[in-house]
Amino acid sequence: MIEWSDLPIVIGIAEAGSYTQAARILGISQPTVGRRIQALEARLGAPIFEREDGNLSPTAFGLVVLEHARRMQDEAAAIARAAVSQDTSLSGPVVVTASEGAGADWLPHALRPFSDDHPNIEIVINIDNTSANLAQRQADIALRWGGPGDQQSLIGRRVATVKAGFYAERTYLDAHGRPAHARDLSGHSAIRWNINAPFAWPGTIDGLPVVPSRTAMEANSPNAVMAGIAAGYGIGVATHRMARYRPNVERVLPSWETSLDLWLVVHEDVRRSARIRAAFDHLVEMVDRDRAYFEDGKPSSLIGDVAVGTRRQPIPA
């Protein structure tokens, strides 16, 4: 007999490529993962995984098992979404996910009024630079860059266009000069992302390559990139909203700007849940009130100007 609880382990290993990483994702121990998959293979009488180039990959039989396991996972998730869609109460958890750059600093402030108005709703914020699978109920609502994504049955709403530009610390610019043209960036140090990022250092400006003299710092975090700019490593790309809270940085080449749309996304099934619909609509309203903050780095109506020590202002009625 197959233990249904073994099938998420099969999916986890296939996606992670190892017992160790699958255990981390699934929240169980590595020996448990190994023991249960070996027991499943023994019951089925055939190997599900084989080691290839140091990673575990599904065998031909394993691909068949994986296909059925994922189908069952999808059906189970559909049942869970259907159950949530029937919930008309304003109580229970609402899970909101966003990348660090999209909402780690802003989301807690934006959801505070909602929490005050709905004390029986638990706010859960998951910060992750990978896109949560809303169909699998990894989250209820997502703040997502660029679009709703390619998962089926998602409802997406473009809520803001977030703008960014070049920034550098003032004493760095005093020592190394302030670029007057894009070609002048070739004499400066760069602060870059070392992962695929929405606001990466541009390859070209006005059709001309932009090649800094060196990369002084790399980071996989927008807060770390902003901190590197403020620490004087060199010139980096940052959103206007993050740069406004660093009084020692100034904008470089203000004629150049890049932007990316920010979306709020929810699965159409769970959108029918009263608490999730209420949270989604609240976030749409909050982004709309803070549109100038996201687009141009103007003061936020929610956070206040931390850089100069002003207190958080109440949201206008």
VOFIMI-865001 format. One line per 2 residues: their letters; for each residue x, y, z of N, C-alpha, C. Coordinates in Angstrom, 3 decimals, padded with zeros to 6 digits. Layout:
a = X/Y/Z/X/Y/Z/X/Y/Z; ...;
***
This chain:
mi = 000.830/-001.205/000.000/000.000/000.000/000.000/000.867/001.258/000.000; 000.375/002.288/-000.669/001.072/003.565/-000.700/000.552/004.443/000.430;
ew = 001.486/005.024/001.176/001.122/006.040/002.157/001.034/007.381/001.425; -000.150/008.000/001.446/-000.327/009.241/000.711/000.626/010.324/001.197;
sd = 000.998/010.262/002.455/001.911/011.273/002.987/003.323/011.135/002.441; 003.615/010.009/001.747/004.930/009.854/001.125/005.043/010.649/-000.175;
lp = 003.913/010.960/-000.798/003.963/011.592/-002.117/004.509/013.020/-002.081; 004.183/013.840/-001.066/004.855/015.153/-001.002/006.369/015.027/-000.872;
iv = 006.848/013.926/-000.275/008.296/013.716/-000.170/008.874/013.448/-001.554; 008.159/012.664/-002.368/008.601/012.410/-003.744/008.715/013.738/-004.506;
ig = 007.693/014.580/-004.381/007.706/015.875/-005.073/008.831/016.753/-004.535; 009.018/016.746/-003.221/010.060/017.570/-002.620/011.452/017.182/-003.090;
ia = 011.735/015.893/-003.164/013.050/015.446/-003.626/013.248/015.797/-005.097; 012.198/015.612/-005.908/012.309/015.919/-007.334/012.601/017.394/-007.557;
ea = 012.007/018.249/-006.738/012.208/019.686/-006.914/013.508/020.173/-006.304; 013.947/019.536/-005.213/015.143/020.004/-004.510/016.415/019.315/-004.989;
gs = 016.306/018.075/-005.453/017.476/017.376/-005.957/018.305/016.668/-004.901; 017.864/016.683/-003.655/018.605/015.993/-002.598/017.694/015.763/-001.411;
yt = 018.068/014.776/-000.584/017.321/014.531/000.644/017.421/015.729/001.585; 018.611/016.313/001.657/018.846/017.399/002.613/017.983/018.615/002.305;
qa = 017.977/019.033/001.034/017.189/020.205/000.664/015.696/019.912/000.739; 015.300/018.690/000.374/013.887/018.326/000.486/013.441/018.361/001.935;
ar = 014.293/017.879/002.838/013.962/017.892/004.265/013.775/019.317/004.766; 014.637/020.218/004.302/014.518/021.613/004.717/013.203/022.215/004.244;
il = 012.835/021.940/002.996/011.595/022.488/002.444/010.376/021.905/003.142; 010.436/020.595/003.435/009.287/019.907/004.008/009.194/020.059/005.524;
gi = 010.285/020.516/006.144/010.274/020.706/007.585/010.381/019.421/008.377; 011.056/018.420/007.806/011.301/017.168/008.513/012.793/016.863/008.428;
sq = 013.246/015.826/009.127/014.670/015.535/009.164/015.121/014.811/007.897; 016.402/014.958/007.576/016.964/014.286/006.397/016.890/012.763/006.521;
pt = 017.200/012.168/007.685/017.059/010.716/007.797/015.624/010.242/007.564; 014.640/011.045/007.984/013.238/010.673/007.762/012.910/010.648/006.276;
vg = 013.402/011.636/005.554/013.174/011.669/004.100/013.775/010.437/003.444; 015.031/010.137/003.773/015.685/008.977/003.179/014.994/007.681/003.524;
rr = 014.626/007.539/004.789/013.989/006.286/005.228/012.641/006.074/004.552; 011.852/007.137/004.434/010.515/006.975/003.872/010.554/006.753/002.368;
iq = 011.479/007.393/001.662/011.530/007.172/000.221/012.059/005.778/-000.084; 013.002/005.302/000.721/013.513/003.941/000.526/012.432/002.906/000.818;
al = 011.616/003.154/001.839/010.525/002.238/002.147/009.488/002.238/001.027; 009.215/003.412/000.452/008.264/003.499/-000.659/008.790/002.740/-001.868;
ea = 010.075/002.911/-002.182/010.669/002.180/-003.306/010.591/000.679/-003.078; 010.786/000.242/-001.849/010.708/-001.185/-001.548/009.287/-001.705/-001.744;
rl = 008.289/-000.938/-001.325/006.898/-001.365/-001.496/006.514/-001.422/-002.968; 007.019/-000.451/-003.753/006.682/-000.400/-005.171/007.528/-001.345/-006.008;
ga = 008.665/-001.765/-005.464/009.516/-002.718/-006.162/010.352/-002.120/-007.275; 010.559/-000.821/-007.256/011.360/-000.160/-008.297/011.896/001.144/-007.742;
pi = 013.101/001.551/-008.193/013.652/002.830/-007.722/012.899/004.016/-008.311; 012.695/005.034/-007.487/012.036/006.260/-007.933/013.074/007.308/-008.334;
fe = 014.232/007.299/-007.649/015.285/008.272/-007.917/016.604/007.571/-008.179; 017.449/008.233/-008.944/018.816/007.790/-009.175/019.731/008.999/-009.073;
re = 020.964/008.746/-008.698/021.911/009.845/-008.534/022.557/010.160/-009.878; 022.541/011.440/-010.229/023.076/011.880/-011.513/023.783/013.207/-011.317;
dg = 025.097/013.236/-011.564/025.905/014.448/-011.391/025.753/015.037/-009.985; 025.697/014.151/-009.016/025.626/014.597/-007.624/024.239/014.929/-007.126;
nl = 023.245/014.925/-008.000/021.870/015.217/-007.598/020.978/014.002/-007.799; 019.869/013.990/-007.096/018.885/012.929/-007.271/017.906/013.327/-008.364;
sp = 017.747/012.467/-009.354/016.823/012.717/-010.454/015.846/011.551/-010.554; 014.610/011.810/-010.972/013.646/010.712/-011.105/014.073/009.721/-012.182;
ta = 013.880/008.429/-011.904/014.038/007.402/-012.920/012.843/007.481/-013.873; 012.833/006.645/-014.906/011.684/006.616/-015.813/010.416/006.269/-015.044;
fg = 010.518/005.285/-014.129/009.382/004.951/-013.290/009.058/006.100/-012.336; 010.104/006.751/-011.837/009.902/007.868/-010.928/009.135/009.006/-011.575;
lv = 009.356/009.234/-012.873/008.617/010.282/-013.582/007.125/009.978/-013.618; 006.786/008.694/-013.749/005.373/008.294/-013.727/004.774/008.552/-012.346;
vl = 005.519/008.139/-011.307/005.059/008.372/-009.938/004.897/009.868/-009.686; 005.868/010.642/-010.140/005.849/012.083/-009.920/004.655/012.736/-010.604;
eh = 004.344/012.287/-011.819/003.199/012.851/-012.538/001.911/012.631/-011.758; 001.715/011.409/-011.249/000.503/011.111/-010.492/000.503/011.857/-009.160;
ar = 001.678/011.955/-008.518/001.766/012.640/-007.232/001.404/014.108/-007.382; 001.891/014.735/-008.434/001.580/016.149/-008.646/000.101/016.347/-008.969;
rm = -000.463/015.399/-009.695/-001.883/015.494/-010.009/-002.717/015.404/-008.718; -002.306/014.485/-007.852/-003.002/014.346/-006.572/-002.806/015.587/-005.707;
qd = -001.598/016.147/-005.743/-001.336/017.372/-004.994/-002.225/018.502/-005.495; -002.373/018.605/-006.810/-003.221/019.648/-007.393/-004.676/019.471/-006.966;
ea = -005.151/018.215/-006.946/-006.530/017.972/-006.559/-006.750/018.292/-005.080; -005.770/017.926/-004.252/-005.881/018.246/-002.828/-005.893/019.751/-002.605;
aa = -005.041/020.461/-003.358/-005.010/021.921/-003.237/-006.325/022.530/-003.702; -006.939/021.945/-004.746/-008.220/022.447/-005.236/-009.303/022.285/-004.174;
ia = -009.264/021.159/-003.458/-010.225/020.953/-002.373/-010.021/021.997/-001.284; -008.744/022.251/-000.945/-008.445/023.253/000.085/-008.906/024.639/-000.347;
ra = -008.688/024.982/-001.635/-009.134/026.295/-002.118/-010.651/026.395/-002.094; -011.318/025.284/-002.455/-012.776/025.297/-002.446/-013.306/025.509/-001.034;
av = -012.648/024.892/-000.053/-013.075/025.062/001.331/-012.909/026.513/001.774; -011.768/027.123/001.401/-011.523/028.513/001.778/-012.538/029.432/001.105;
sq = -012.891/029.124/-000.138/-013.801/029.996/-000.879/-015.190/030.045/-000.249; -015.527/029.016/000.554/-016.842/028.989/001.192/-016.875/029.776/002.494;
dt = -015.705/030.221/002.954/-015.603/030.873/004.251/-016.074/032.322/004.160; -017.159/032.627/004.836/-017.693/033.986/004.813/-017.349/034.763/006.087;
sl = -016.560/034.155/006.960/-016.228/034.817/008.215/-015.007/035.716/008.054; -014.918/036.703/008.883/-013.748/037.582/008.903/-012.850/037.162/010.061;
sg = -012.412/035.911/010.009/-011.514/035.367/011.023/-010.635/034.312/010.380; -009.460/034.069/011.008/-008.518/033.102/010.468/-007.307/033.789/009.876;
pv = -006.363/033.011/009.352/-005.129/033.594/008.817/-005.283/034.105/007.388; -004.504/035.127/007.074/-004.317/035.588/005.694/-002.821/035.672/005.465;
vv = -002.325/034.895/004.499/-000.888/034.828/004.223/-000.575/035.705/003.023; 000.271/036.706/003.240/000.681/037.631/002.172/002.171/037.430/001.938;
ta = 002.561/037.232/000.691/003.963/037.034/000.357/004.454/038.148/-000.559; 005.729/038.472/-000.412/006.351/039.506/-001.247/007.849/039.310/-001.196;
se = 008.535/039.827/-002.199/009.989/039.857/-002.135/010.405/040.934/-001.143; 011.651/040.878/-000.731/012.161/041.869/000.214/012.001/043.280/-000.334;
ga = 012.295/043.444/-001.619/012.221/044.768/-002.208/010.805/045.247/-002.449; 009.849/044.325/-002.487/008.477/044.738/-002.765/007.701/045.101/-001.513;
ga = 008.093/044.533/-000.371/007.227/044.826/000.749/007.716/044.547/002.146; 008.967/044.156/002.336/009.417/043.809/003.684/009.270/044.976/004.644;
dw = 009.553/046.178/004.178/009.462/047.355/005.049/008.059/047.961/005.048; 007.348/047.826/003.937/006.074/048.522/003.770/004.872/047.698/004.233;
lp = 004.892/046.398/003.964/003.718/045.557/004.237/003.246/045.620/005.691; 004.129/045.497/006.682/003.626/045.541/008.066/002.877/046.829/008.380;
ha = 003.355/047.954/007.857/002.660/049.224/008.076/001.325/049.254/007.330; 001.322/048.734/006.097/000.106/048.769/005.286/-000.996/047.900/005.875;
lr = -000.627/046.804/006.519/-001.623/045.877/007.045/-002.031/046.184/008.485; -001.360/047.116/009.120/-001.705/047.455/010.499/-003.148/047.963/010.629;
pf = -003.599/048.916/009.816/-005.005/049.352/009.939/-005.987/048.206/009.711; -005.661/047.310/008.790/-006.527/046.150/008.528/-006.608/045.259/009.764;
sd = -005.458/045.043/010.406/-005.433/044.232/011.623/-006.246/044.884/012.739; -006.152/046.210/012.853/-006.934/046.917/013.864/-008.434/046.744/013.627;
dh = -008.834/046.799/012.353/-010.257/046.697/012.016/-010.780/045.271/012.075; -009.863/044.283/011.959/-010.271/042.864/011.934/-009.422/042.075/012.925;
pn = -009.683/042.230/014.209/-008.832/041.603/015.221/-008.855/040.086/015.205; -009.827/039.481/014.542/-009.889/038.015/014.483/-009.166/037.438/013.278;
ie = -008.551/038.306/012.479/-007.767/037.851/011.335/-006.289/037.919/011.694; -005.597/036.819/011.507/-004.155/036.761/011.780/-003.387/037.091/010.507;
iv = -002.537/038.088/010.563/-001.720/038.469/009.416/-000.428/037.662/009.422; -000.150/036.982/008.320/001.094/036.233/008.143/001.815/036.820/006.935;
in = 003.029/037.326/007.140/003.815/037.909/006.050/005.014/037.001/005.780; 005.104/036.500/004.565/006.236/035.666/004.146/007.063/036.441/003.127;
id = 008.298/036.756/003.490/009.202/037.452/002.578/010.056/036.416/001.872; 009.950/036.368/000.545/010.659/035.358/-000.239/010.896/035.932/-001.627;
nt = 012.134/035.826/-002.111/012.451/036.343/-003.439/012.056/035.397/-004.560; 011.499/034.228/-004.217/010.936/033.340/-005.229/009.414/033.478/-005.199;
sa = 008.780/033.177/-006.313/007.331/033.342/-006.418/006.606/032.187/-005.747; 005.758/032.498/-004.788/004.971/031.472/-004.111/003.939/030.899/-005.081;
nl = 003.655/029.613/-004.902/002.639/028.943/-005.711/001.283/029.152/-005.042; 000.505/030.071/-005.581/-000.784/030.390/-004.968/-001.790/029.262/-005.160;
aq = -001.645/028.492/-006.238/-002.551/027.369/-006.458/-002.364/026.297/-005.392; -001.134/026.161/-004.881/-000.839/025.178/-003.842/-001.008/025.741/-002.440;
rq = -001.583/026.940/-002.339/-001.852/027.580/-001.050/-000.577/027.890/-000.278; 000.541/028.150/-001.000/001.742/028.609/-000.317/001.552/030.018/000.217;
ad = 000.602/030.731/-000.323/000.220/032.058/000.159/-001.167/032.350/-000.380; -001.832/033.326/000.236/-003.155/033.738/-000.235/-003.071/034.903/-001.202;
ia = -002.185/035.850/-000.899/-002.036/037.069/-001.699/-000.550/037.283/-001.940; -000.178/037.722/-003.132/001.226/037.975/-003.453/001.396/039.382/-004.005;
lr = 002.435/040.075/-003.523/002.935/041.273/-004.183/004.015/040.804/-005.129; 003.850/041.045/-006.406/004.711/040.402/-007.399/005.184/041.411/-008.438;
wg = 006.443/041.281/-008.845/007.035/042.175/-009.843/006.667/041.732/-011.253; 006.371/042.714/-012.102/006.317/042.487/-013.539/005.019/041.946/-014.077;
gp = 004.249/041.208/-013.288/003.007/040.625/-013.772/002.521/039.555/-012.824; 001.335/039.002/-013.080/000.776/038.004/-012.168/001.490/036.661/-012.208;
gd = 002.274/036.411/-013.256/002.941/035.111/-013.382/002.168/034.207/-014.325; 002.689/032.993/-014.532/002.110/032.098/-015.529/001.258/030.990/-014.926;
qq = 001.006/031.036/-013.604/000.107/030.061/-013.015/-001.321/030.349/-013.471; -002.088/029.298/-013.684/-003.453/029.469/-014.175/-004.383/029.938/-013.059;
sl = -005.453/030.582/-013.470/-006.550/030.968/-012.578/-006.140/032.005/-011.545; -005.180/032.864/-011.879/-004.778/033.926/-010.973/-005.453/035.227/-011.383;
ig = -005.843/035.994/-010.387/-006.375/037.329/-010.610/-005.286/038.321/-010.232; -004.872/039.138/-011.174/-003.805/040.090/-010.918/-004.260/041.511/-011.179;
rr = -003.753/042.421/-010.373/-004.072/043.840/-010.544/-002.795/044.646/-010.434; -002.471/045.390/-011.489/-001.300/046.261/-011.448/-001.625/047.446/-010.549;
va = -000.865/047.589/-009.472/-001.215/048.601/-008.470/-000.258/049.790/-008.452; 000.950/049.622/-008.979/001.904/050.737/-008.977/003.005/050.473/-009.990;
tv = 003.648/051.530/-010.408/004.864/051.442/-011.209/005.995/051.975/-010.343; 006.893/051.080/-009.940/007.981/051.444/-009.026/009.179/051.900/-009.854;
ka = 009.706/053.074/-009.526/010.796/053.659/-010.308/012.097/053.633/-009.521; 013.205/053.590/-010.247/014.530/053.509/-009.631/015.531/054.292/-010.460;
gf = 016.670/054.617/-009.847/017.731/055.338/-010.538/019.076/055.030/-009.904; 020.112/055.699/-010.395/021.457/055.552/-009.824/021.572/056.397/-008.558;
ya = 022.247/055.817/-007.553/022.508/056.549/-006.314/023.926/056.241/-005.836; 024.481/057.192/-005.078/025.808/057.013/-004.485/025.911/057.859/-003.224;
er = 026.822/057.482/-002.359/027.054/058.215/-001.111/027.838/059.493/-001.418; 027.545/060.557/-000.693/028.080/061.880/-001.038/029.604/061.945/-000.940;
ty = 030.181/061.384/000.111/031.637/061.475/000.224/032.326/060.649/-000.849; 031.684/059.554/-001.297/032.235/058.805/-002.439/032.263/059.697/-003.672;
ld = 031.174/060.403/-003.919/031.118/061.279/-005.095/032.084/062.452/-004.961; 032.250/062.958/-003.735/033.231/064.030/-003.529/034.637/063.560/-003.900;
ah = 034.942/062.306/-003.599/036.279/061.772/-003.846/036.486/061.333/-005.294; 035.429/060.835/-005.946/035.587/060.229/-007.269/034.906/061.010/-008.389;
gr = 034.188/062.056/-008.043/033.539/062.865/-009.065/032.104/062.434/-009.312; 031.319/063.374/-009.797/029.913/063.123/-010.097/029.745/062.959/-011.604;
pa = 029.297/061.796/-012.044/029.139/061.569/-013.488/028.152/062.557/-014.091; 028.550/063.127/-015.215/027.659/064.039/-015.934/026.955/063.336/-017.088;
ha = 027.562/062.246/-017.579/027.011/061.475/-018.689/027.145/059.990/-018.383; 026.353/059.183/-019.077/026.400/057.746/-018.853/027.803/057.189/-019.082;
rd = 028.536/057.750/-020.036/029.881/057.240/-020.315/030.819/057.454/-019.124; 030.498/058.413/-018.269/031.351/058.671/-017.111/031.284/057.557/-016.074;
ls = 030.259/056.693/-016.160/030.146/055.589/-015.203/031.295/054.604/-015.346; 031.990/054.633/-016.479/033.115/053.710/-016.682/034.262/053.993/-015.719;
gh = 034.280/055.150/-015.106/035.327/055.471/-014.153/034.931/055.219/-012.711; 033.814/054.534/-012.494/033.299/054.351/-011.142/033.145/052.877/-010.783;
sa = 033.101/052.624/-009.482/032.833/051.288/-008.958/031.328/051.053/-008.910; 030.945/049.812/-009.130/029.526/049.457/-009.173/029.144/048.595/-007.980;
ir = 027.898/048.733/-007.565/027.272/047.836/-006.601/026.183/047.096/-007.368; 026.273/045.784/-007.401/025.391/044.992/-008.253/024.624/043.943/-007.449;
wn = 023.532/043.501/-008.048/022.864/042.286/-007.590/023.634/041.086/-008.132; 023.687/039.991/-007.358/024.285/038.763/-007.888/023.228/037.696/-008.150;
in = 021.982/038.112/-008.202/020.886/037.260/-008.649/020.074/038.062/-009.657; 019.182/037.358/-010.358/018.301/038.064/-011.290/017.440/039.040/-010.492;
ap = 017.525/040.302/-010.807/016.870/041.313/-009.993/016.072/042.267/-010.866; 014.993/042.833/-010.314/014.190/043.746/-011.119/014.899/045.051/-011.460;
fa = 015.858/045.459/-010.621/016.534/046.729/-010.859/018.051/046.500/-010.899; 018.488/045.772/-011.903/019.905/045.457/-012.053/020.638/046.631/-012.712;
wp = 021.956/046.611/-012.598/022.796/047.592/-013.297/022.540/047.448/-014.792; 022.253/048.546/-015.505/021.898/048.423/-016.920/023.098/048.043/-017.777;
gt = 022.825/047.253/-018.817/023.893/046.905/-019.758/024.194/048.030/-020.723; 023.154/048.785/-021.081/023.330/049.909/-022.005/022.445/051.071/-021.568;
id = 022.854/052.265/-021.949/022.034/053.465/-021.803/022.125/054.225/-023.117; 020.954/054.516/-023.692/020.902/055.190/-024.998/021.702/054.430/-026.050;
gl = 021.664/053.114/-025.959/022.328/052.276/-026.946/023.817/052.081/-026.742; 024.394/052.714/-025.724/025.830/052.599/-025.473/026.068/051.705/-024.261;
pv = 027.086/050.840/-024.321/027.356/049.971/-023.180/027.786/050.760/-021.947; 027.357/050.274/-020.783/027.711/050.909/-019.507/028.550/049.902/-018.721;
vp = 029.839/050.141/-018.689/030.760/049.204/-018.048/031.536/049.934/-016.956; 031.238/049.667/-015.682/031.989/050.337/-014.611/033.419/049.840/-014.563;
sr = 034.274/050.574/-013.852/035.680/050.171/-013.771/035.841/048.860/-013.021; 034.978/048.612/-012.045/035.022/047.358/-011.299/033.705/047.184/-010.556;
ta = 033.445/045.968/-010.132/032.330/045.690/-009.236/032.885/045.639/-007.821; 032.512/046.612/-007.006/033.050/046.700/-005.653/032.281/045.832/-004.676;
me = 031.003/045.592/-004.962/030.171/044.820/-004.038/029.029/044.181/-004.798; 028.676/042.956/-004.399/027.496/042.277/-004.905/026.636/041.854/-003.725;
an = 025.330/041.762/-003.949/024.434/041.321/-002.886/023.177/040.726/-003.518; 022.486/039.883/-002.744/021.229/039.297/-003.209/020.036/039.903/-002.478;
sp = 020.242/041.081/-001.917/019.218/041.720/-001.108/019.147/043.205/-001.455; 017.949/043.751/-001.684/017.846/045.180/-001.963/018.295/046.029/-000.784;
na = 018.037/045.572/000.438/018.505/046.326/001.600/020.029/046.331/001.675; 020.658/045.208/001.313/022.119/045.157/001.319/022.703/046.036/000.225;
vm = 022.069/046.053/-000.962/022.524/046.940/-002.031/022.421/048.390/-001.583; 021.300/048.751/-000.956/021.126/050.121/-000.486/022.140/050.455/000.594;
ag = 022.418/049.496/001.482/023.418/049.724/002.526/024.803/049.889/001.923; 025.095/049.127/000.850/026.377/049.266/000.174/026.545/050.630/-000.474;
ia = 025.450/051.134/-001.041/025.490/052.485/-001.605/025.772/053.496/-000.500; 025.041/053.374/000.608/025.206/054.324/001.714/026.574/054.207/002.372;
ag = 027.206/053.034/002.287/028.524/052.840/002.885/029.651/053.363/002.002; 029.329/053.753/000.759/030.342/054.356/-000.108/031.114/053.387/-000.969;
yg = 030.549/052.197/-001.242/031.239/051.256/-002.127/031.336/051.784/-003.551; 030.326/052.536/-003.974/030.310/053.032/-005.345/028.910/053.455/-005.722;
ig = 028.583/053.270/-007.004/027.284/053.675/-007.543/026.434/052.433/-007.758; 025.177/052.497/-007.354/024.273/051.370/-007.540/022.889/051.837/-007.927;
va = 022.074/050.894/-008.377/020.688/051.172/-008.743/019.806/050.848/-007.539; 018.966/051.799/-007.168/018.049/051.601/-006.044/016.729/052.290/-006.355;
th = 015.654/051.794/-005.768/014.367/052.451/-005.940/014.388/053.789/-005.207; 013.645/054.739/-005.736/013.586/056.058/-005.118/013.025/055.969/-003.699;
rm = 012.104/055.046/-003.478/011.488/054.950/-002.151/012.485/054.460/-001.103; 013.411/053.571/-001.479/014.408/053.107/-000.521/015.492/054.165/-000.309;
ar = 015.823/054.881/-001.358/016.896/055.875/-001.253/016.500/057.058/-000.382; 015.219/057.365/-000.306/014.806/058.553/000.448/015.126/058.432/001.935;
yr = 015.265/057.201/002.442/015.544/057.011/003.863/017.034/056.988/004.164; 017.862/057.325/003.186/019.315/057.400/003.374/019.749/058.836/003.124;
pn = 019.829/059.663/004.147/020.117/061.089/003.933/021.512/061.361/003.403; 022.412/060.363/003.453/023.784/060.608/002.991/023.995/060.194/001.543;
ve = 022.931/059.812/000.827/023.099/059.441/-000.577/022.420/060.481/-001.457; 022.890/060.577/-002.681/022.272/061.484/-003.641/022.117/060.774/-004.971;
rv = 021.196/061.278/-005.739/020.924/060.664/-007.029/022.002/061.043/-008.024; 022.361/060.094/-008.861/023.372/060.274/-009.900/022.692/060.123/-011.258;
lp = 023.061/060.961/-012.206/022.469/060.935/-013.546/020.934/060.913/-013.473; 020.323/061.958/-012.936/018.867/061.953/-012.761/018.077/061.845/-014.057;
sw = 018.722/062.012/-015.196/018.003/061.858/-016.458/017.723/060.391/-016.780; 018.464/059.480/-016.097/018.235/058.042/-016.338/017.336/057.468/-015.262;
et = 016.374/056.671/-015.690/015.451/056.053/-014.743/014.960/054.739/-015.323; 014.703/053.789/-014.468/014.098/052.534/-014.879/012.887/052.281/-014.006;
sl = 012.011/051.401/-014.433/010.793/051.164/-013.662/010.289/049.746/-013.905; 009.450/049.289/-012.988/008.837/047.971/-013.107/007.484/048.009/-012.405;
dl = 006.505/047.356/-013.011/005.167/047.348/-012.432/005.102/046.405/-011.233; 004.333/046.809/-010.246/004.078/046.003/-009.057/002.628/045.549/-009.105;
wl = 002.427/044.237/-008.890/001.095/043.641/-008.998/000.675/043.025/-007.676; -000.621/043.061/-007.410/-001.235/042.270/-006.357/-001.941/041.095/-007.016;
vv = -001.673/039.896/-006.511/-002.152/038.682/-007.170/-002.826/037.776/-006.149; -003.908/037.133/-006.574/-004.623/036.185/-005.722/-005.204/035.106/-006.626;
he = -005.364/033.885/-006.115/-006.014/032.836/-006.895/-007.510/033.090/-006.911; -008.147/032.853/-008.058/-009.561/033.185/-008.195/-010.436/032.417/-007.219;
dv = -010.029/031.214/-006.806/-010.843/030.441/-005.870/-010.848/031.082/-004.484; -009.660/031.373/-003.942/-009.605/031.910/-002.586/-010.048/033.371/-002.540;
rr = -010.109/034.030/-003.682/-010.584/035.421/-003.738/-012.019/035.512/-003.221; -012.745/034.388/-003.241/-014.123/034.393/-002.759/-014.209/034.369/-001.241;
sa = -013.129/034.021/-000.577/-013.110/034.041/000.882/-013.274/035.478/001.376; -014.120/035.669/002.369/-014.395/037.025/002.845/-013.147/037.687/003.398;
ri = -012.364/036.960/004.190/-011.191/037.591/004.817/-010.095/037.878/003.797; -009.923/036.992/002.806/-008.892/037.209/001.797/-009.302/038.328/000.853;
ra = -010.568/038.368/000.498/-011.050/039.467/-000.354/-010.892/040.800/000.359; -011.206/040.831/001.652/-011.079/042.073/002.410/-009.628/042.526/002.483;
af = -008.703/041.579/002.699/-007.278/041.928/002.772/-006.769/042.409/001.418; -007.180/041.745/000.344/-006.763/042.138/-001.005/-007.235/043.560/-001.308;
dh = -008.513/043.826/-001.048/-009.057/045.160/-001.333/-008.366/046.225/-000.476; -008.051/045.888/000.759/-007.351/046.833/001.632/-005.972/047.170/001.071;
lv = -005.243/046.163/000.600/-003.907/046.412/000.070/-003.959/047.238/-001.206; -004.960/047.003/-002.040/-005.136/047.845/-003.235/-005.290/049.309/-002.823;
em = -006.099/049.543/-001.805/-006.314/050.910/-001.326/-005.034/051.510/-000.751; -004.268/050.713/000.003/-003.049/051.225/000.620/-001.991/051.580/-000.433;
vd = -001.828/050.730/-001.442/-000.866/051.050/-002.497/-001.306/052.304/-003.238; -002.596/052.424/-003.478/-003.089/053.603/-004.185/-002.801/054.873/-003.387;
rd = -002.964/054.821/-002.071/-002.668/055.989/-001.245/-001.177/056.308/-001.220; -000.362/055.285/-001.386/001.088/055.473/-001.355/001.701/055.430/-002.754;
ra = 000.907/055.710/-003.763/001.403/055.599/-005.140/002.629/056.480/-005.381; 002.609/057.721/-004.894/003.748/058.617/-005.102/004.988/058.122/-004.369;
yf = 004.795/057.404/-003.280/005.905/056.817/-002.538/006.572/055.733/-003.372; 005.787/054.851/-003.970/006.345/053.782/-004.786/006.957/054.317/-006.074;
ed = 006.313/055.272/-006.683/006.765/055.718/-007.993/007.935/056.706/-007.904; 007.858/057.660/-006.997/008.839/058.743/-006.993/009.588/058.917/-005.681;
gk = 009.325/058.045/-004.710/010.024/058.168/-003.438/009.508/059.294/-002.570; 008.273/059.741/-002.789/007.690/060.763/-001.930/007.404/060.161/-000.553;
ps = 007.171/061.012/000.463/006.889/060.461/001.796/005.706/059.507/001.792; 005.830/058.437/002.536/004.751/057.466/002.659/003.726/057.960/003.670;
sl = 002.458/057.750/003.373/001.403/058.098/004.323/001.338/057.106/005.467; 002.051/055.974/005.333/001.991/054.910/006.329/003.231/054.840/007.204;
ig = 004.395/055.004/006.590/005.649/054.786/007.306/006.137/056.042/007.984; 005.953/057.199/007.347/006.544/058.426/007.857/007.985/058.536/007.412;
dv = 008.577/059.689/007.593/009.940/059.949/007.128/010.943/059.569/008.209; 011.305/058.281/008.231/012.198/057.754/009.264/013.541/058.460/009.248;
av = 013.975/058.847/008.052/015.315/059.422/007.920/015.478/060.700/008.730; 014.439/061.489/008.823/014.551/062.746/009.553/013.801/062.704/010.875;
gt = 013.350/061.494/011.251/012.808/061.290/012.575/011.377/061.748/012.779; 010.645/061.996/011.706/009.256/062.376/011.910/008.437/061.142/012.256;
rr = 007.358/061.345/012.937/006.539/060.232/013.373/005.577/059.818/012.279; 005.126/058.560/012.377/004.155/058.046/011.413/002.877/058.866/011.465;
qp = 002.434/059.292/010.276/001.237/060.097/010.204/000.011/059.193/010.048; -001.112/059.577/010.611/-002.311/058.759/010.448/-002.795/058.776/009.004;
ip = -003.431/057.694/008.611/-003.989/057.614/007.261/-005.217/058.502/007.201; -005.287/059.384/006.204/-006.456/060.252/006.110/-007.719/059.451/005.887;
a = -008.792/059.897/006.456/-010.068/059.184/006.321/-010.628/059.360/004.919;
***
